[in-house]
Amino acid sequence: MNVEEMRMLWWMCGKTRIDRIRNIEIQRQVGVAPIDTKIRERRLRWFGHLQRRPTNAPTRKLDSIETIEI
């Protein structure tokens, strides 16, 4: 997956491998994080290991649920 990502970034910058610029430099120029890192973050967030909101964010706690009978 990393190869396809880097090919796209090289193409976006108008550079070729002949220019002999490292992949890290291309990623810095474009301002993107490696796709592997992003996928890992999303996976961890899905399983609840990473929280989106800070710990001091205001949250509402549900005390009880009332059911309405029709």
mmCIF file of the N, C-alpha and C atoms, coordinates in Angstrom:
data_MODEL
# 
_entry.id   MODEL 
# 
loop_
_atom_site.group_PDB 
_atom_site.id 
_atom_site.type_symbol 
_atom_site.label_atom_id 
_atom_site.label_alt_id 
_atom_site.label_comp_id 
_atom_site.label_asym_id 
_atom_site.label_entity_id 
_atom_site.label_seq_id 
_atom_site.pdbx_PDB_ins_code 
_atom_site.Cartn_x 
_atom_site.Cartn_y 
_atom_site.Cartn_z 
_atom_site.occupancy 
_atom_site.B_iso_or_equiv 
_atom_site.pdbx_formal_charge 
_atom_site.auth_seq_id 
_atom_site.auth_comp_id 
_atom_site.auth_asym_id 
_atom_site.auth_atom_id 
_atom_site.pdbx_PDB_model_num 
ATOM 1   N N  . MET A 1 1  ? 0.823   -1.176 0.000   1.00 0.00 ? 1  MET A N  1 
ATOM 2   C CA . MET A 1 1  ? 0.000   0.000  0.000   1.00 0.00 ? 1  MET A CA 1 
ATOM 3   C C  . MET A 1 1  ? 0.877   1.253  0.000   1.00 0.00 ? 1  MET A C  1 
ATOM 4   N N  . ASN A 1 2  ? 1.995   1.190  0.654   1.00 0.00 ? 2  ASN A N  1 
ATOM 5   C CA . ASN A 1 2  ? 2.880   2.338  0.749   1.00 0.00 ? 2  ASN A CA 1 
ATOM 6   C C  . ASN A 1 2  ? 3.420   2.744  -0.624  1.00 0.00 ? 2  ASN A C  1 
ATOM 7   N N  . VAL A 1 3  ? 3.642   1.786  -1.497  1.00 0.00 ? 3  VAL A N  1 
ATOM 8   C CA . VAL A 1 3  ? 4.186   2.078  -2.818  1.00 0.00 ? 3  VAL A CA 1 
ATOM 9   C C  . VAL A 1 3  ? 3.202   2.918  -3.624  1.00 0.00 ? 3  VAL A C  1 
ATOM 10  N N  . GLU A 1 4  ? 1.942   2.544  -3.615  1.00 0.00 ? 4  GLU A N  1 
ATOM 11  C CA . GLU A 1 4  ? 0.933   3.288  -4.363  1.00 0.00 ? 4  GLU A CA 1 
ATOM 12  C C  . GLU A 1 4  ? 0.786   4.706  -3.816  1.00 0.00 ? 4  GLU A C  1 
ATOM 13  N N  . GLU A 1 5  ? 0.820   4.821  -2.494  1.00 0.00 ? 5  GLU A N  1 
ATOM 14  C CA . GLU A 1 5  ? 0.719   6.141  -1.884  1.00 0.00 ? 5  GLU A CA 1 
ATOM 15  C C  . GLU A 1 5  ? 1.881   7.028  -2.323  1.00 0.00 ? 5  GLU A C  1 
ATOM 16  N N  . MET A 1 6  ? 3.083   6.492  -2.288  1.00 0.00 ? 6  MET A N  1 
ATOM 17  C CA . MET A 1 6  ? 4.245   7.294  -2.654  1.00 0.00 ? 6  MET A CA 1 
ATOM 18  C C  . MET A 1 6  ? 4.239   7.642  -4.140  1.00 0.00 ? 6  MET A C  1 
ATOM 19  N N  . ARG A 1 7  ? 3.772   6.740  -4.975  1.00 0.00 ? 7  ARG A N  1 
ATOM 20  C CA . ARG A 1 7  ? 3.668   7.059  -6.412  1.00 0.00 ? 7  ARG A CA 1 
ATOM 21  C C  . ARG A 1 7  ? 2.757   8.254  -6.638  1.00 0.00 ? 7  ARG A C  1 
ATOM 22  N N  . MET A 1 8  ? 1.643   8.280  -5.926  1.00 0.00 ? 8  MET A N  1 
ATOM 23  C CA . MET A 1 8  ? 0.708   9.399  -6.060  1.00 0.00 ? 8  MET A CA 1 
ATOM 24  C C  . MET A 1 8  ? 1.333   10.695 -5.558  1.00 0.00 ? 8  MET A C  1 
ATOM 25  N N  . LEU A 1 9  ? 2.049   10.625 -4.431  1.00 0.00 ? 9  LEU A N  1 
ATOM 26  C CA . LEU A 1 9  ? 2.682   11.830 -3.892  1.00 0.00 ? 9  LEU A CA 1 
ATOM 27  C C  . LEU A 1 9  ? 3.770   12.353 -4.833  1.00 0.00 ? 9  LEU A C  1 
ATOM 28  N N  . TRP A 1 10 ? 4.554   11.450 -5.407  1.00 0.00 ? 10 TRP A N  1 
ATOM 29  C CA . TRP A 1 10 ? 5.587   11.857 -6.370  1.00 0.00 ? 10 TRP A CA 1 
ATOM 30  C C  . TRP A 1 10 ? 4.928   12.541 -7.563  1.00 0.00 ? 10 TRP A C  1 
ATOM 31  N N  . TRP A 1 11 ? 3.840   11.962 -8.032  1.00 0.00 ? 11 TRP A N  1 
ATOM 32  C CA . TRP A 1 11 ? 3.135   12.509 -9.191  1.00 0.00 ? 11 TRP A CA 1 
ATOM 33  C C  . TRP A 1 11 ? 2.564   13.890 -8.863  1.00 0.00 ? 11 TRP A C  1 
ATOM 34  N N  . MET A 1 12 ? 2.003   14.049 -7.650  1.00 0.00 ? 12 MET A N  1 
ATOM 35  C CA . MET A 1 12 ? 1.437   15.331 -7.235  1.00 0.00 ? 12 MET A CA 1 
ATOM 36  C C  . MET A 1 12 ? 2.501   16.424 -7.191  1.00 0.00 ? 12 MET A C  1 
ATOM 37  N N  . CYS A 1 13 ? 3.708   16.062 -6.778  1.00 0.00 ? 13 CYS A N  1 
ATOM 38  C CA . CYS A 1 13 ? 4.788   17.050 -6.668  1.00 0.00 ? 13 CYS A CA 1 
ATOM 39  C C  . CYS A 1 13 ? 5.476   17.310 -8.004  1.00 0.00 ? 13 CYS A C  1 
ATOM 40  N N  . GLY A 1 14 ? 5.186   16.485 -8.997  1.00 0.00 ? 14 GLY A N  1 
ATOM 41  C CA . GLY A 1 14 ? 5.838   16.653 -10.284 1.00 0.00 ? 14 GLY A CA 1 
ATOM 42  C C  . GLY A 1 14 ? 7.286   16.194 -10.275 1.00 0.00 ? 14 GLY A C  1 
ATOM 43  N N  . LYS A 1 15 ? 7.595   15.276 -9.392  1.00 0.00 ? 15 LYS A N  1 
ATOM 44  C CA . LYS A 1 15 ? 8.958   14.759 -9.268  1.00 0.00 ? 15 LYS A CA 1 
ATOM 45  C C  . LYS A 1 15 ? 9.016   13.340 -9.804  1.00 0.00 ? 15 LYS A C  1 
ATOM 46  N N  . THR A 1 16 ? 10.222  12.881 -10.098 1.00 0.00 ? 16 THR A N  1 
ATOM 47  C CA . THR A 1 16 ? 10.436  11.496 -10.505 1.00 0.00 ? 16 THR A CA 1 
ATOM 48  C C  . THR A 1 16 ? 11.536  10.910 -9.628  1.00 0.00 ? 16 THR A C  1 
ATOM 49  N N  . ARG A 1 17 ? 11.717  9.615  -9.730  1.00 0.00 ? 17 ARG A N  1 
ATOM 50  C CA . ARG A 1 17 ? 12.765  8.961  -8.950  1.00 0.00 ? 17 ARG A CA 1 
ATOM 51  C C  . ARG A 1 17 ? 14.151  9.422  -9.402  1.00 0.00 ? 17 ARG A C  1 
ATOM 52  N N  . ILE A 1 18 ? 14.249  9.923  -10.616 1.00 0.00 ? 18 ILE A N  1 
ATOM 53  C CA . ILE A 1 18 ? 15.531  10.418 -11.122 1.00 0.00 ? 18 ILE A CA 1 
ATOM 54  C C  . ILE A 1 18 ? 15.995  11.633 -10.310 1.00 0.00 ? 18 ILE A C  1 
ATOM 55  N N  . ASP A 1 19 ? 15.040  12.390 -9.729  1.00 0.00 ? 19 ASP A N  1 
ATOM 56  C CA . ASP A 1 19 ? 15.380  13.562 -8.921  1.00 0.00 ? 19 ASP A CA 1 
ATOM 57  C C  . ASP A 1 19 ? 16.081  13.187 -7.620  1.00 0.00 ? 19 ASP A C  1 
ATOM 58  N N  . ARG A 1 20 ? 16.013  11.932 -7.227  1.00 0.00 ? 20 ARG A N  1 
ATOM 59  C CA . ARG A 1 20 ? 16.691  11.388 -6.044  1.00 0.00 ? 20 ARG A CA 1 
ATOM 60  C C  . ARG A 1 20 ? 16.341  12.148 -4.759  1.00 0.00 ? 20 ARG A C  1 
ATOM 61  N N  . ILE A 1 21 ? 15.053  12.334 -4.537  1.00 0.00 ? 21 ILE A N  1 
ATOM 62  C CA . ILE A 1 21 ? 14.559  12.949 -3.307  1.00 0.00 ? 21 ILE A CA 1 
ATOM 63  C C  . ILE A 1 21 ? 13.958  11.837 -2.462  1.00 0.00 ? 21 ILE A C  1 
ATOM 64  N N  . ARG A 1 22 ? 14.266  11.846 -1.185  1.00 0.00 ? 22 ARG A N  1 
ATOM 65  C CA . ARG A 1 22 ? 13.767  10.793 -0.303  1.00 0.00 ? 22 ARG A CA 1 
ATOM 66  C C  . ARG A 1 22 ? 12.256  10.903 -0.112  1.00 0.00 ? 22 ARG A C  1 
ATOM 67  N N  . ASN A 1 23 ? 11.632  9.760  0.162   1.00 0.00 ? 23 ASN A N  1 
ATOM 68  C CA . ASN A 1 23 ? 10.185  9.714  0.365   1.00 0.00 ? 23 ASN A CA 1 
ATOM 69  C C  . ASN A 1 23 ? 9.740   10.595 1.530   1.00 0.00 ? 23 ASN A C  1 
ATOM 70  N N  . ILE A 1 24 ? 10.552  10.632 2.572   1.00 0.00 ? 24 ILE A N  1 
ATOM 71  C CA . ILE A 1 24 ? 10.209  11.438 3.746   1.00 0.00 ? 24 ILE A CA 1 
ATOM 72  C C  . ILE A 1 24 ? 10.133  12.910 3.371   1.00 0.00 ? 24 ILE A C  1 
ATOM 73  N N  . GLU A 1 25 ? 11.022  13.356 2.517   1.00 0.00 ? 25 GLU A N  1 
ATOM 74  C CA . GLU A 1 25 ? 11.004  14.750 2.086   1.00 0.00 ? 25 GLU A CA 1 
ATOM 75  C C  . GLU A 1 25 ? 9.747   15.056 1.265   1.00 0.00 ? 25 GLU A C  1 
ATOM 76  N N  . ILE A 1 26 ? 9.361   14.126 0.415   1.00 0.00 ? 26 ILE A N  1 
ATOM 77  C CA . ILE A 1 26 ? 8.143   14.312 -0.384  1.00 0.00 ? 26 ILE A CA 1 
ATOM 78  C C  . ILE A 1 26 ? 6.929   14.389 0.541   1.00 0.00 ? 26 ILE A C  1 
ATOM 79  N N  . GLN A 1 27 ? 6.870   13.520 1.542   1.00 0.00 ? 27 GLN A N  1 
ATOM 80  C CA . GLN A 1 27 ? 5.750   13.544 2.486   1.00 0.00 ? 27 GLN A CA 1 
ATOM 81  C C  . GLN A 1 27 ? 5.723   14.853 3.258   1.00 0.00 ? 27 GLN A C  1 
ATOM 82  N N  . ARG A 1 28 ? 6.872   15.383 3.630   1.00 0.00 ? 28 ARG A N  1 
ATOM 83  C CA . ARG A 1 28 ? 6.927   16.673 4.325   1.00 0.00 ? 28 ARG A CA 1 
ATOM 84  C C  . ARG A 1 28 ? 6.444   17.804 3.429   1.00 0.00 ? 28 ARG A C  1 
ATOM 85  N N  . GLN A 1 29 ? 6.848   17.777 2.165   1.00 0.00 ? 29 GLN A N  1 
ATOM 86  C CA . GLN A 1 29 ? 6.439   18.834 1.238   1.00 0.00 ? 29 GLN A CA 1 
ATOM 87  C C  . GLN A 1 29 ? 4.926   18.852 1.060   1.00 0.00 ? 29 GLN A C  1 
ATOM 88  N N  . VAL A 1 30 ? 4.339   17.680 0.928   1.00 0.00 ? 30 VAL A N  1 
ATOM 89  C CA . VAL A 1 30 ? 2.897   17.582 0.718   1.00 0.00 ? 30 VAL A CA 1 
ATOM 90  C C  . VAL A 1 30 ? 2.148   17.791 2.038   1.00 0.00 ? 30 VAL A C  1 
ATOM 91  N N  . GLY A 1 31 ? 2.770   17.413 3.146   1.00 0.00 ? 31 GLY A N  1 
ATOM 92  C CA . GLY A 1 31 ? 2.152   17.595 4.456   1.00 0.00 ? 31 GLY A CA 1 
ATOM 93  C C  . GLY A 1 31 ? 1.206   16.477 4.841   1.00 0.00 ? 31 GLY A C  1 
ATOM 94  N N  . VAL A 1 32 ? 1.559   15.250 4.500   1.00 0.00 ? 32 VAL A N  1 
ATOM 95  C CA . VAL A 1 32 ? 0.717   14.105 4.847   1.00 0.00 ? 32 VAL A CA 1 
ATOM 96  C C  . VAL A 1 32 ? 1.486   13.144 5.736   1.00 0.00 ? 32 VAL A C  1 
ATOM 97  N N  . ALA A 1 33 ? 0.737   12.403 6.532   1.00 0.00 ? 33 ALA A N  1 
ATOM 98  C CA . ALA A 1 33 ? 1.318   11.347 7.345   1.00 0.00 ? 33 ALA A CA 1 
ATOM 99  C C  . ALA A 1 33 ? 1.286   10.057 6.533   1.00 0.00 ? 33 ALA A C  1 
ATOM 100 N N  . PRO A 1 34 ? 2.151   9.117  6.834   1.00 0.00 ? 34 PRO A N  1 
ATOM 101 C CA . PRO A 1 34 ? 2.106   7.836  6.127   1.00 0.00 ? 34 PRO A CA 1 
ATOM 102 C C  . PRO A 1 34 ? 0.757   7.146  6.300   1.00 0.00 ? 34 PRO A C  1 
ATOM 103 N N  . ILE A 1 35 ? 0.278   6.527  5.242   1.00 0.00 ? 35 ILE A N  1 
ATOM 104 C CA . ILE A 1 35 ? -1.039  5.892  5.256   1.00 0.00 ? 35 ILE A CA 1 
ATOM 105 C C  . ILE A 1 35 ? -1.103  4.750  6.266   1.00 0.00 ? 35 ILE A C  1 
ATOM 106 N N  . ASP A 1 36 ? 0.022   4.060  6.478   1.00 0.00 ? 36 ASP A N  1 
ATOM 107 C CA . ASP A 1 36 ? 0.056   2.970  7.459   1.00 0.00 ? 36 ASP A CA 1 
ATOM 108 C C  . ASP A 1 36 ? -0.271  3.491  8.857   1.00 0.00 ? 36 ASP A C  1 
ATOM 109 N N  . THR A 1 37 ? 0.262   4.652  9.191   1.00 0.00 ? 37 THR A N  1 
ATOM 110 C CA . THR A 1 37 ? 0.007   5.247  10.499  1.00 0.00 ? 37 THR A CA 1 
ATOM 111 C C  . THR A 1 37 ? -1.460  5.617  10.646  1.00 0.00 ? 37 THR A C  1 
ATOM 112 N N  . LYS A 1 38 ? -2.031  6.195  9.609   1.00 0.00 ? 38 LYS A N  1 
ATOM 113 C CA . LYS A 1 38 ? -3.436  6.593  9.660   1.00 0.00 ? 38 LYS A CA 1 
ATOM 114 C C  . LYS A 1 38 ? -4.362  5.387  9.797   1.00 0.00 ? 38 LYS A C  1 
ATOM 115 N N  . ILE A 1 39 ? -4.076  4.323  9.068   1.00 0.00 ? 39 ILE A N  1 
ATOM 116 C CA . ILE A 1 39 ? -4.896  3.114  9.160   1.00 0.00 ? 39 ILE A CA 1 
ATOM 117 C C  . ILE A 1 39 ? -4.811  2.526  10.563  1.00 0.00 ? 39 ILE A C  1 
ATOM 118 N N  . ARG A 1 40 ? -3.617  2.516  11.137  1.00 0.00 ? 40 ARG A N  1 
ATOM 119 C CA . ARG A 1 40 ? -3.430  1.979  12.485  1.00 0.00 ? 40 ARG A CA 1 
ATOM 120 C C  . ARG A 1 40 ? -4.212  2.814  13.502  1.00 0.00 ? 40 ARG A C  1 
ATOM 121 N N  . GLU A 1 41 ? -4.160  4.153  13.376  1.00 0.00 ? 41 GLU A N  1 
ATOM 122 C CA . GLU A 1 41 ? -4.910  5.012  14.279  1.00 0.00 ? 41 GLU A CA 1 
ATOM 123 C C  . GLU A 1 41 ? -6.406  4.741  14.188  1.00 0.00 ? 41 GLU A C  1 
ATOM 124 N N  . ARG A 1 42 ? -6.929  4.598  12.975  1.00 0.00 ? 42 ARG A N  1 
ATOM 125 C CA . ARG A 1 42 ? -8.354  4.343  12.801  1.00 0.00 ? 42 ARG A CA 1 
ATOM 126 C C  . ARG A 1 42 ? -8.744  2.994  13.406  1.00 0.00 ? 42 ARG A C  1 
ATOM 127 N N  . ARG A 1 43 ? -7.896  1.989  13.229  1.00 0.00 ? 43 ARG A N  1 
ATOM 128 C CA . ARG A 1 43 ? -8.180  0.672  13.808  1.00 0.00 ? 43 ARG A CA 1 
ATOM 129 C C  . ARG A 1 43 ? -8.217  0.748  15.325  1.00 0.00 ? 43 ARG A C  1 
ATOM 130 N N  . LEU A 1 44 ? -7.220  1.410  15.904  1.00 0.00 ? 44 LEU A N  1 
ATOM 131 C CA . LEU A 1 44 ? -7.189  1.525  17.358  1.00 0.00 ? 44 LEU A CA 1 
ATOM 132 C C  . LEU A 1 44 ? -8.375  2.323  17.865  1.00 0.00 ? 44 LEU A C  1 
ATOM 133 N N  . ARG A 1 45 ? -8.764  3.361  17.142  1.00 0.00 ? 45 ARG A N  1 
ATOM 134 C CA . ARG A 1 45 ? -9.917  4.157  17.552  1.00 0.00 ? 45 ARG A CA 1 
ATOM 135 C C  . ARG A 1 45 ? -11.184 3.306  17.503  1.00 0.00 ? 45 ARG A C  1 
ATOM 136 N N  . TRP A 1 46 ? -11.311 2.464  16.486  1.00 0.00 ? 46 TRP A N  1 
ATOM 137 C CA . TRP A 1 46 ? -12.478 1.598  16.354  1.00 0.00 ? 46 TRP A CA 1 
ATOM 138 C C  . TRP A 1 46 ? -12.603 0.664  17.555  1.00 0.00 ? 46 TRP A C  1 
ATOM 139 N N  . PHE A 1 47 ? -11.471 0.133  18.016  1.00 0.00 ? 47 PHE A N  1 
ATOM 140 C CA . PHE A 1 47 ? -11.503 -0.790 19.141  1.00 0.00 ? 47 PHE A CA 1 
ATOM 141 C C  . PHE A 1 47 ? -11.489 -0.072 20.490  1.00 0.00 ? 47 PHE A C  1 
ATOM 142 N N  . GLY A 1 48 ? -11.466 1.262  20.470  1.00 0.00 ? 48 GLY A N  1 
ATOM 143 C CA . GLY A 1 48 ? -11.585 2.016  21.709  1.00 0.00 ? 48 GLY A CA 1 
ATOM 144 C C  . GLY A 1 48 ? -10.278 2.318  22.408  1.00 0.00 ? 48 GLY A C  1 
ATOM 145 N N  . HIS A 1 49 ? -9.150  2.125  21.763  1.00 0.00 ? 49 HIS A N  1 
ATOM 146 C CA . HIS A 1 49 ? -7.871  2.394  22.407  1.00 0.00 ? 49 HIS A CA 1 
ATOM 147 C C  . HIS A 1 49 ? -7.476  3.862  22.311  1.00 0.00 ? 49 HIS A C  1 
ATOM 148 N N  . LEU A 1 50 ? -7.979  4.551  21.310  1.00 0.00 ? 50 LEU A N  1 
ATOM 149 C CA . LEU A 1 50 ? -7.711  5.979  21.165  1.00 0.00 ? 50 LEU A CA 1 
ATOM 150 C C  . LEU A 1 50 ? -9.030  6.725  21.282  1.00 0.00 ? 50 LEU A C  1 
ATOM 151 N N  . GLN A 1 51 ? -9.022  7.768  22.040  1.00 0.00 ? 51 GLN A N  1 
ATOM 152 C CA . GLN A 1 51 ? -10.231 8.566  22.213  1.00 0.00 ? 51 GLN A CA 1 
ATOM 153 C C  . GLN A 1 51 ? -10.158 9.797  21.329  1.00 0.00 ? 51 GLN A C  1 
ATOM 154 N N  . ARG A 1 52 ? -11.249 10.149 20.705  1.00 0.00 ? 52 ARG A N  1 
ATOM 155 C CA . ARG A 1 52 ? -11.285 11.335 19.865  1.00 0.00 ? 52 ARG A CA 1 
ATOM 156 C C  . ARG A 1 52 ? -11.309 12.602 20.696  1.00 0.00 ? 52 ARG A C  1 
ATOM 157 N N  . ARG A 1 53 ? -12.152 12.622 21.711  1.00 0.00 ? 53 ARG A N  1 
ATOM 158 C CA . ARG A 1 53 ? -12.278 13.847 22.490  1.00 0.00 ? 53 ARG A CA 1 
ATOM 159 C C  . ARG A 1 53 ? -11.335 13.790 23.688  1.00 0.00 ? 53 ARG A C  1 
ATOM 160 N N  . PRO A 1 54 ? -10.867 14.929 24.120  1.00 0.00 ? 54 PRO A N  1 
ATOM 161 C CA . PRO A 1 54 ? -9.979  14.953 25.286  1.00 0.00 ? 54 PRO A CA 1 
ATOM 162 C C  . PRO A 1 54 ? -10.699 14.487 26.543  1.00 0.00 ? 54 PRO A C  1 
ATOM 163 N N  . THR A 1 55 ? -9.934  14.103 27.518  1.00 0.00 ? 55 THR A N  1 
ATOM 164 C CA . THR A 1 55 ? -10.537 13.558 28.744  1.00 0.00 ? 55 THR A CA 1 
ATOM 165 C C  . THR A 1 55 ? -11.295 14.619 29.525  1.00 0.00 ? 55 THR A C  1 
ATOM 166 N N  . ASN A 1 56 ? -10.968 15.889 29.353  1.00 0.00 ? 56 ASN A N  1 
ATOM 167 C CA . ASN A 1 56 ? -11.666 16.929 30.097  1.00 0.00 ? 56 ASN A CA 1 
ATOM 168 C C  . ASN A 1 56 ? -12.842 17.522 29.313  1.00 0.00 ? 56 ASN A C  1 
ATOM 169 N N  . ALA A 1 57 ? -13.232 16.899 28.221  1.00 0.00 ? 57 ALA A N  1 
ATOM 170 C CA . ALA A 1 57 ? -14.356 17.389 27.418  1.00 0.00 ? 57 ALA A CA 1 
ATOM 171 C C  . ALA A 1 57 ? -15.660 17.150 28.172  1.00 0.00 ? 57 ALA A C  1 
ATOM 172 N N  . PRO A 1 58 ? -16.574 18.096 28.081  1.00 0.00 ? 58 PRO A N  1 
ATOM 173 C CA . PRO A 1 58 ? -17.853 17.908 28.778  1.00 0.00 ? 58 PRO A CA 1 
ATOM 174 C C  . PRO A 1 58 ? -18.668 16.785 28.127  1.00 0.00 ? 58 PRO A C  1 
ATOM 175 N N  . THR A 1 59 ? -19.197 15.916 28.942  1.00 0.00 ? 59 THR A N  1 
ATOM 176 C CA . THR A 1 59 ? -20.028 14.818 28.443  1.00 0.00 ? 59 THR A CA 1 
ATOM 177 C C  . THR A 1 59 ? -21.297 14.759 29.284  1.00 0.00 ? 59 THR A C  1 
ATOM 178 N N  . ARG A 1 60 ? -22.330 14.203 28.691  1.00 0.00 ? 60 ARG A N  1 
ATOM 179 C CA . ARG A 1 60 ? -23.579 14.018 29.413  1.00 0.00 ? 60 ARG A CA 1 
ATOM 180 C C  . ARG A 1 60 ? -23.707 12.562 29.795  1.00 0.00 ? 60 ARG A C  1 
ATOM 181 N N  . LYS A 1 61 ? -24.058 12.333 31.032  1.00 0.00 ? 61 LYS A N  1 
ATOM 182 C CA . LYS A 1 61 ? -24.242 10.974 31.509  1.00 0.00 ? 61 LYS A CA 1 
ATOM 183 C C  . LYS A 1 61 ? -25.739 10.684 31.591  1.00 0.00 ? 61 LYS A C  1 
ATOM 184 N N  . LEU A 1 62 ? -26.132 9.552  31.071  1.00 0.00 ? 62 LEU A N  1 
ATOM 185 C CA . LEU A 1 62 ? -27.535 9.160  31.076  1.00 0.00 ? 62 LEU A CA 1 
ATOM 186 C C  . LEU A 1 62 ? -27.820 8.400  32.363  1.00 0.00 ? 62 LEU A C  1 
ATOM 187 N N  . ASP A 1 63 ? -28.718 8.959  33.192  1.00 0.00 ? 63 ASP A N  1 
ATOM 188 C CA . ASP A 1 63 ? -29.019 8.330  34.474  1.00 0.00 ? 63 ASP A CA 1 
ATOM 189 C C  . ASP A 1 63 ? -29.978 7.153  34.303  1.00 0.00 ? 63 ASP A C  1 
ATOM 190 N N  . SER A 1 64 ? -31.046 7.365  33.575  1.00 0.00 ? 64 SER A N  1 
ATOM 191 C CA . SER A 1 64 ? -32.004 6.288  33.385  1.00 0.00 ? 64 SER A CA 1 
ATOM 192 C C  . SER A 1 64 ? -32.736 6.483  32.065  1.00 0.00 ? 64 SER A C  1 
ATOM 193 N N  . ILE A 1 65 ? -33.255 5.410  31.558  1.00 0.00 ? 65 ILE A N  1 
ATOM 194 C CA . ILE A 1 65 ? -34.013 5.458  30.314  1.00 0.00 ? 65 ILE A CA 1 
ATOM 195 C C  . ILE A 1 65 ? -35.472 5.160  30.650  1.00 0.00 ? 65 ILE A C  1 
ATOM 196 N N  . GLU A 1 66 ? -36.330 6.082  30.255  1.00 0.00 ? 66 GLU A N  1 
ATOM 197 C CA . GLU A 1 66 ? -37.749 5.867  30.489  1.00 0.00 ? 66 GLU A CA 1 
ATOM 198 C C  . GLU A 1 66 ? -38.385 5.366  29.191  1.00 0.00 ? 66 GLU A C  1 
ATOM 199 N N  . THR A 1 67 ? -39.149 4.332  29.298  1.00 0.00 ? 67 THR A N  1 
ATOM 200 C CA . THR A 1 67 ? -39.841 3.807  28.126  1.00 0.00 ? 67 THR A CA 1 
ATOM 201 C C  . THR A 1 67 ? -41.270 4.331  28.104  1.00 0.00 ? 67 THR A C  1 
ATOM 202 N N  . ILE A 1 68 ? -41.716 4.634  26.926  1.00 0.00 ? 68 ILE A N  1 
ATOM 203 C CA . ILE A 1 68 ? -43.072 5.133  26.743  1.00 0.00 ? 68 ILE A CA 1 
ATOM 204 C C  . ILE A 1 68 ? -43.905 4.022  26.111  1.00 0.00 ? 68 ILE A C  1 
ATOM 205 N N  . GLU A 1 69 ? -44.982 3.651  26.755  1.00 0.00 ? 69 GLU A N  1 
ATOM 206 C CA . GLU A 1 69 ? -45.848 2.611  26.216  1.00 0.00 ? 69 GLU A CA 1 
ATOM 207 C C  . GLU A 1 69 ? -46.923 3.254  25.382  1.00 0.00 ? 69 GLU A C  1 
ATOM 208 N N  . ILE A 1 70 ? -47.201 2.666  24.242  1.00 0.00 ? 70 ILE A N  1 
ATOM 209 C CA . ILE A 1 70 ? -48.223 3.207  23.338  1.00 0.00 ? 70 ILE A CA 1 
ATOM 210 C C  . ILE A 1 70 ? -49.460 2.364  23.413  1.00 0.00 ? 70 ILE A C  1 
# 
